[in-house]
Amino acid sequence: MHATAVLHMARGKGKTVPIKLLSSAGTGFFYTTRRNVAKTPEKFKFVKFDPVVRRHVLFTEHKIK
């Protein structure tokens, strides 16, 4: 092995998981994002824009299936 070769060492699993933010307006519109499970144990809730109803509504976290 040459001195310039890069050693590939084992890496731990990432602490972020992909989540879906589903609109509470019932339109089925959603955003996707990532959440660090270790730092934020509670579920995400955001007020974001829903283009189907053209209003800012509450988006709540759901699992990506």
Residue, then its C-alpha position, 0 to 999 in steps of 0.5 A: m500500500h502506498a503512503t498516499a493511499v487513503l484509509h477507509m475507516a468504519r463510520g458510525k450511523g448518522k443521527t438524522v432521519p428523513i421526515k415528512l411534514l404533512s399539511s393540516a389543511g387536508t390537501g395532502f401537500f407535504y414537505t420533506t426534511r431531515r431531523n436529528v433524533a438525538k437533539t430534538p426528541e419531540k415532533f416537529k410542527f411548523v407554520k409553512f405555506d400550502p400552495v394548494v389552499r394558498r395559505h400558511v397552515l400548520f405542518t406536522e411531522h409524519k414518517i416517510k413510508 
